[in-house]
Amino acid sequence: MNNNLDINQTQFASQEPVMEDAVSYQEPVSEEIQAAQSKKKKNKLIVIGIIGFILIVVFVLLLVLISALSPTQQVTTDQLDDVIETPQGELDPLLEEVYLLSDDLENADPSLDTIPFPPVDMELRFDEVDRR
Amino acid sequence: MKKIVSLLLALSLFIVPVVVIAAEQPISQKASIADEIAQVKRTYKGQLAEYRQANDQYIIAKGQFAQLNTLSSLEVAVQDFRKVLSYRDQVLLTYLKLIELELLEADGINLEEKEIALEATIDLQGDFLAHKDLVDDAIDRVAVNKVAEDFEVLSPRIINLSNYASTLLKLGKMQTIFDQSLTLVEATDPRNLTDEPSLKLNEKIRAHNEITNLVDVVDADLNYVWDEIKTSREKNTLSENSKVNASIYASLTQVLVFLEEILLAR
């Protein structure tokens, strides 16, 4: 028949044992301990931040040094264009160097004067001098 | 712990700018000289245009003086002449500055010669500046004739210096290319190859020997020209040896053509 029927009629449906859902007891933490814990956390964060910063600094330094030491920095864009235009596809670095030097050599033609003398009259005189 | 961390932090903050500046200095220094050269070249062009304009004006004024022969036409002609002299000095001063910068920027020039040329350029700038002051102060016919005569001492000096600097710059460029090609010649030496069949290797060695012979010739020519420059400078008889320069240029071109051939055949 009805199996769910509660036969204990002295107990109310909403009634619960007194300590069943009791809030666990927490010992009160002193302010000093709390302050010390938060300080520890802060210090940890600072150390992590500083280590991260130093790593970034080292990385930037390495980048700067590598870029300063790499010879390609001295290559002008014109020269690079010339190299790219060559039908070789990916060039042998030595061959690339030869092409760059050939370009430089064109500019070093000794028949060309890089600083020609100014076209000014070097014998200007107001009254002609009698040079007898 | 805290002290070490703060020390590291301070150290890294100090090192970053130092390393960045040290790494970029040679490049930025070169770039700044190149910028200055471009700026001086623009100024030089403007001053040359001013000189030409003043010279045209002087020719007209002098023509009028020759026709009219009046005191007022004489005054105009003298003042115009003074202006031309002043503009000419200014153009030559800027030209000397340009030589100085080009020498500073140039690679491959024998250091002793470079220093002597730079010193001479700076000295001559001082003399031209003094002459320009005299020109600006000359107000009458006698005075302008005097400063025009004084210029005759400066004229051969600047022509000689121009030739000297020009020779150094041309040679410096060729010397730089020669020095760089030496590394390539060494890098293409077939004797460094181990997996090459001996027949092919002998052929490559013969080709490479041809290049090294040519390099030796260029080296000897360059040394000869540097010595010649030094001797002629000491004797004050500087003249450009264009024949040897042309020969060096032709040999260098040949070296690069041979290197290209060898590298393309690899």
Interface residues (C-beta under 8 A of the other chain):
Chain A: N43 I46 V47 I50 F53 I54 V57 V58 V60 L61 V64 L65 S67 A68 Q73 Q74 D92 L94 L95 E97 V98 Y99 L101 S102 D104 L105 N107 A108 D109 P110 S111 D113 T114 I115 F117 P118 P119 V120 D121 M122 E123 L124 R125 F126 D127 V129
Chain B: M1 K2 V5 L8 L9 S12 I15 V16 V19 V20 A23 E24 I27 Y44 L48 Y51 N55 K62 A77 V78 F81 V84 L85 R88 V91 L92 Y95 L98 I99 E102 R141 V144 N145 A148 E149 F151 S155 I159 S162 A165 S166 L169 K170 K173 M174 T176 I177 Q180 S181 L184 A187 T188 S242 N245 A246 I248 Y249 L252 T253 L256 L259 E260 L263 L264 R266
